[in-house]
Amino acid sequence: MRSKIRNVLLIRPAITQPRDMGYQGIGEPLGVLYIAAFLRGHGYKVHVFDAASAGMVRERRGGYLTYGSDYSGLADVVAKISPAG
C-alpha cells in the first residue's frame, strides 16, 4: 500500500566544529537540494529548513562553535506546512 503523505520537510542541521578550526564558511546544502529535486519530480511538496545558514553562532563546551539555528523556528515551519495546521 502506498503512503498518502505528500508533504515533506527536509532539515539541514546546524554545523558544529572545533573553535580552533576557524570559520570554514557554509556552502549550499547540495545533498538536501538534490533530494528535494528528486522528491518534487515524484509529486511531493517539499520544504527545506536550512538550519546551518541561519547566521547564529553559539559557543559550546569543550572549545566548539555551532553555526546556525537553534531550531526555535522549526515548530512554526512545521505548523505552516502541516495538513492539519
Sequence and secondary structure as in RCSB ss.txt:
>XXXX:A:sequence
MRSKIRNVLLIRPAITQPRDMGYQGIGEPLGVLYIAAFLRGHGYKVHVFDAASAGMVRERRGGYLTYGSDYSGLA
DVVAKISPAG
>XXXX:A:secstr
      EEEEEE  EEEEGGG        HHHHHHHHHHHHTT EEEEEEGGGS  EEEETTTEEEES  STTHH
HHHHHH TT 
